[in-house]
Amino acid sequence: MAKKTPDTPLEPREFRSPEEIELAIAKLQRRIQELEQVDVRADVVDNTGAVGVAESNIRETILDIFGVNSPEFKEHRLGGSEAVESPFQLHEAL
């Protein structure tokens, strides 16, 4: 039986300045605006891919802001046990 490799310890992000926090907030606000513009019905009917793009953009933004070993990225990464099921669940959480 193969050994299970230990999970990488989580590393919470420590912001170094108010400007760094403001930049992170601005990035998240851009993603919220993007979510508000997604036409989910059109995506489902016409298979536009807009929802998938928005979900990917959210994950990339969380990765960029918090880092790969952060609790935030772990919670929202693709395939994570606690990953959101739709971008609108994430939008409500933000």
Secondary structure, 3 states (H helix, E strand, C coil): CCCCCCCCCCCCCCCCCHHHHHHHHHHHHHHHHHHHHCCHHHHHHHCCCHHHHHHHHHHHHHHHHHCCCCHHHHHHCCCCCCCCCCHHHHHHHC
